[in-house]
Amino acid sequence: MRATPFHIDVTQSVLDDLKRRLIQTRWPDAPKEANWNDGTNIGYLRQLVSYWIQDFNWRDQEKYLNGFQQFKARIDGLKIHFIHECGVGPKPMPLILTHGWPSSFFEMTKIIPLLTDPASHGGDATDAFDVVVPSLPGYGFSQNPNYRKMTLKDISDLWTKLMVDILGYRHFGAHGGDIGAGVATNLGRFHPENMIGIHILAFASPILNQKTAPLTEAEQQYVSKLKLWEKEDGAYEHQQSTRPQTLAYGLNDSPTGLAAWIIEKFRSWSDCNGEIERRFSKDELLTNLTIYWITETINSSIHLYYDHQHSPKNTQMFRRIEVPTGATLTVEPVNRPPREWVERTYNVQRWTELPRGGHFAAFEEPELLAREIRAFFRPFRK
């Protein structure tokens, strides 16, 4: 198996069609005093769509993305897109970074140079990594699985074959948040012989039964927070886990609808204090959105939730992770569990609570996150 170079080159007709659809948006009404509690704010979305039509330049973003070394490789019948940037240092460590939803490989582009060339960014060359950033199956430029069941374990299997069989890294580290943390978890659970360590943005769903230790007071408080979050903010996950196809018709047909579905998550999950552009510029938000639009992957991306929900569970899925684990917590409350909650599942070797940064930490606080990733993996370098 081998990888072939990949270059993003979107046909102009696709961009012209996008602009036409944006111009022809049939806007809904909204309460006179509408705010973000009702859903995506219509005033902000109108501004964003106007910018998308008049000022956003995809070709500039395409040029930026093509500045990274990109490839595609066929693994288990699927063409997987990935960035592969070699480290600048005496002995770079192989590291795979996995994004989540509603993000894309684009989220990792700020942190890549901080990890591959730390000496040029205030760090030490001995902390350099060879960085691999794949697009999840059915996301971005990776092939749509076409309703072949795709679980987080399946993705961990694909990533192992990518790193070992395609790129020749017998041992490697992994990092991820959101879905990416689940993939890293399954790398540690099912491929421990290949793992140097895993670094996660606090992701843990421990099995709890009569044989496990009772929840501590801090854990009980965290469970209460989770229940409140599911009530107030979890409707998207329930819909995507049960009826993704119903959503797909509108989101795949209307770029404005797609923006409304995704932008609200970037605002509510990031550390932006309600002002989304404190963390993301319009160009950054629209680059991520445009990747979903031009690849027509919104349906396959949300279908991963359905597959995860409906995949058969077995006892192996709840094995403790003995691979060394680093846990970094952002200020996002739902991803800030107490340490004992995480230690039910993981062999935690490093625990850090960041002072700022939210769900999209690699994009919001790339310097802080890069520093943590370097620090966690430093003791495991040979």
N, C-alpha and C positions, 0 to 999 in steps of 0.2 A: 504494500500500500504506500502511496505517496501523495503529497500535497501539490497542488498547482497554484501559481500566483493568481490573485483575483484583484480586479480593478473596478470600482463603482463607476458606472456610466449610464445614468438614467436617460432614456430617450425623451426628447423634447415634447413629444405628443403626450406623454404621461404627465409632465409638468403643466402643459397647456390645459389638459383636462382637469387637473386639480384646481387651477385658477378659475376655470369656468364654473366648476361646482361651488367653489367658495363664493363667487360673485352672485350665484343664483340661490344662495341659502334662503330658505323660507323660515324666517325667525319666528319663534313662538312668542306668546305674550308672557308677561311675568308680573308678579305683584309689584305695586308701586314702590314699596319699600323693600324690594327683594335684596337679600344678602346671601352670603355663601352658605348659610344654614339651610336655605331652600334647595341648594345644589349649586352648580357652577353659575357664578354671577354673570348675568347677561351683559352688563356694561363692560366688564373686563373682557369677556369673550368677543364682543364686538370689536374692541380695540385690537385684540390679538388676531382676529380674522382679517381685519383691515390691514394690519402689518403684514400678514401672510401674503395678501394679495399684492400690496404695493411696494413693500420694502425688503421682504425676505428674499435672499439670494441662495437658492439651493446649490448653485454651481460653486459658490465660495465654500460652503460646508462640504461639498463633495471633494473639493481640492484638499481641504483640511483632513478629511477622513482618509483620503488616498495617500496622505503623507505617512501613514502607518503601513507596515508590511502585512498585507492581507493575503489569505490563501483560502482554498476550498479543498476538502478531502472527503472521499466517499468512505463512510464507516457504517458497516451493517446495512448497506443499501441506501443510506441517507447522505446527501452532500452537506457537510458542515462547514460553515464559514468561520474563520477565526483570524485574529491578529497574532503575529508572532514577532516580538521584538527582543533581540538579544541584549544581554546586559553588558555594561561597560565596567569591568572589574576583573580581579585576578581569577575568581572562580564563581561565576554567577550561579545561583540556585534556581532550578526550574520552578515556576509558580503559575498556576492556572487561576484566573479570576472569572467568576460567574456572576452575571447580572440577574435581575429579577423582573417582575412585572410591576408597573407598566413602563419599565425601562428598556434599554437595549445595550448592545456593546458600546455604544456611544458614551454611556455613563462612565466607563472606565478610562476614557482617553486622557483625562487630566492627570490621573495617578500613574499612568504607564511610565512617563519619563522620570518620575520621582523614584520609581522602583528599579528601572533599568539602569539609570545613571545617577545614583544618589550623590556622588561627589560633585556633580554640577548643580546640586540643589541643597547644599548645606549639609550633606551627609558624608558617609564613608564609603569608598569604592568597594570595600570588602562586604558591604551589604547589598551588592547588586544582584538582581534577579534576571533570568530569562523569562519574560512575561508572555503568557498565552491567554488571549481573551476570545473565547468562542461566542457565537450567537447561539442561544438555546435553539433546539430543534423547533421549527415553526415560528421562529422569531427572526426579524431582519432578513439577512441574506442566507440564512440556513434553510434547507429544504423543509417544506411542509410535510409532516409525517403522514398526511392524508388519512387521518382517523385511525392509523395504527396506534394502539395504546402506547402512551409515552409517560412513564412515571419518573420520579426523581432518581430511583435506583437505575432505571434504564439509561438516564442521562449520565449517571456516574460511570456506568459501564462504557458508554461512548467516549467520555472524557479520558478514561484510562487507556482505551485503545488509541485515542488521539495522541496522548502524551508518550505512551510506551511504543506503540507500533508505528505511528506516523513520524513522530519527532525524536524518538530514541531516548527519551528520558525514563529510565527504569524507576527512579525515585523522584518524587516531586512534592511540592506543597500546594495547598489549595486555600482560596479565600472566597467568601461570598456573603451576601446579605439577602434577605427575603428568600426567593426560590433558590438563589445561589448558595445560601447557607444550608438549605436542605440538600442540595447537590453535594456540597462539601461534607456534610454529615454522612451521606451515603458512601462517599469515597472512603471516609474513615471507617465506616461500618463493614463495607463489603470488599474493600481493596486495601486493607491495612498494610499489606506487604509492600505496596508501592508508595505509601504515604510517609513523608518526612514529618508532617504535621498539618493540622487544619486550623484556619483562623476564621472565625465567624462573627457576624454582627448579631450577637445574642439571639440565637434561634434554638428553642428547646420545647419539645412536647413530650415530656416524660410519661411513661406508662405509670399509672397510679392504681393500685389495688390494695387488697387487705394485707399483702405481704410487704408492701413498701412502708417506709417510715411515715408517720403522720406529717401533714403539712405544718411548717412553722408559721408563726404569726405573719411574717413578711410574705411567705408564699400565699397564705390565705388572702392577704390584701392584694397581691398581684393577680390572683384568680378573679377577684372581684373587679379589678380593672379590666381584665380580659373580657369578662361578661358584659360590662358596660360598653366597652369598645365594640363588641360584636353587635350590641343592640343599636348603637348610634352610628357606627361606621362600617359594619360588616356586611351590609346588604349586597354590595358588589361581589363579594366572595361567594355568597350563597347563590346568587344568580349565575355566576360563571361556573360554579361547581355543579349546578343542576340543569340549567337551560341555556348553555352558551350559544347555541345556534339561533335562538330567538334574538339575542343581542346583535348577532353578526350581520343581519340584513341591513339594519340602520347604520351601524358603525363602519361597515365596508362600503356603503353607498354615499355617505355624507361625511366629508372631512370636518365639517363644523361639529357634527355629532360625535365624531371620533375625538376631536379636541375637547369637547365638553366632558366626555367620559374619563379622559386621561388627565387633563389639566387639574381637575378638582383634587385628584390624588396627589399630584406634585405639591399643591398648596397645603393640603391638610396633613400630609405625612412628613413634610420637610420642616426644618427649624427656621421658619420664616416669619413667625409671629403674625401670621395672617396676610403678609405682604409678599406674594410669591416672587416678585422680581428683586427681593433682597437676596435671594439665593440663585435664581436662574434668570438669565436674560431672555428676551423674546426669541432671539436667534437660537439659543440653546433649547428652549422648549419646543420650538418649531422644527429643529433638526431631528429631535427624537420622534415627534409626531410624523414628520415627512418620511422617516424610515418605515414606520408602520404603514403609511399610506401607499408608498410606491411599491412595497413588497407584498401588499395585500395580506398581511399576516395577523391582523387583529383577531380573526376567528381562530386560527391555529394557536395563537398565543393564549387566549382565554380558555381554549379547550384543554390545555394542560391541567387547569383546575379541575375540570370534569374527570379527566383520567385519574388524577391523584385521589379524588373523592371516591371513585368507583373501582379502584384497583383492589384486588384481594390482599388482605393483610395476613402476615404470618409472624411467628414468634421472632424470626430473625430481624424483622423491622424494628424491634424494640430492644435489641442488644445494646448494652452500654458501649460507648466509643472509648477504646483504650488508647487510641492514637493521641499524642500530645495535642492539646487544643488551647488556642488563644481566643478569648472572648472580649470583644470590644463593644461597649454599650453606648449608643447615642442617647440624645435626650428625648427621643420618641418614647412616650410612656409605655406603649404596648410592647416595645422591644427593650424594656429595661427591667428584667426580672431580677430577683435576689440571686446571689451566687449559688445558694444551696439548691435552688430550682434547676439551674444549669448543670450543677455537679451531679444531679441524679442521672444524667445521660452522658456527660463528657468528662474526660480526664483533663481538667482545667489546669493549665500550667501558667497562664498569665491572664489577669483580669483587670480591665481598665474601663473606667466610666468617664467618657468624654464630657467636657464642659459645654460643648455645642455640637451641632450637626444632627441631622435627622435620618430619615429612611434612605436617602440617596447619598450616603456618606462619602463615597468615592468622588462624587461631583460637588457636594457641599463643602466638605473639609478634606480635600485630598492630601494636604500636608500632614494633618493630624493622623489620618488613617495610614498613610505611608509610613509614618514614624512608628506606629504601633505594629504594623506588619513586619517592618525591619527588626524591631526589638524582639518580637515573639520568635522569629525564625533564627535569630542570631546564635543562640546556644546550640542549634542543631547543624550548624555548618561544620564541615570537615576540612 
